[in-house]
Amino acid sequence: MVRIQVYLTKAQSEALSALAKATGKRQSDLIREAIDNLLEQSADARLEAAIDAAAGMWKDRTDLPDFQALRGEWDRGRGERNG
């Protein structure tokens, strides 16, 4: 582990101390849990932003085949082999 020094407000320190007593956990454990939760939420938000940025990125392209027609041909081909 890496040691880091963080300044808390008096209210934050008191609330953290009370939470530690109520949960039976150490303050350092609570701080690590809070950081893990923040990092997870941040990763989820970054993933959502990447998906949003990619959505529709090919919508204006004219050099792509007609995917609905290709899918229809594929579906018909499957039906002939299985039926």
C-alpha positions, 0 to 999 in steps of 0.5 A: 500500500501507498501512504497518502495524507489527506486533509478533511474538514472537521465535519468530515472527520467527525462523520467518518469517525462516527461511521467507523464506530457504527460499522466497526471498521477502521477509518482507513478501510472506509476511505479505501471503500469510498475511493473504490466506489468513486473509481468504479462509478468513474469507470462506468461513466467513461464507458458510457461516454465512449459508447455514446461517442461511438453510437451512430458513427457509421450512420452517414457512410455510403460505402457500406452494404445493405445490412438488412438485405444481407441479414435477410439473405442469411436468415433465408439460407439458414431456413433452407438448411434447417427446414 
